[in-house]
């Protein structure tokens, strides 16, 4: 099971803005540690509106990383 420890810098990014560099780096580490491939983890870590905890929760339930990312991706035309 993935250890979901809250980080003090996990405030939601403003819509349309990338997370702060330190937050993005922390998100990237969490996703890679959980088993996401580096390119996908990098994209998800930099995308505003992606719920990191929901991604990790899907992995904990046995969902493959690529499918978890697709499930939580914004619909076409929607802004995160």
C-alpha positions, 0 to 999 in steps of 0.5 A: 500500500502506498503511504499517503503522507500529506505535504505542507506544500500541497495547496491546490494550484490556481486553475491554469497555473503550474504548481510551484517548482518545489511542489511539482518536484514533490509530486513527481517524487511521490508519483515515481515512488508509487510506480508511475513511469517518469514521463507520465509522472512528470506530466501529471506532476506539472498539470494543475487540477490533477488530484495526486491523492486520487491517483495514488488511491487508484493505484492502491486499488490495483489500477495501472498508472496509465489507466489511473491517469486516464480516469482522472484526466480532464474531459476534452475542452475542460480546463483543470 
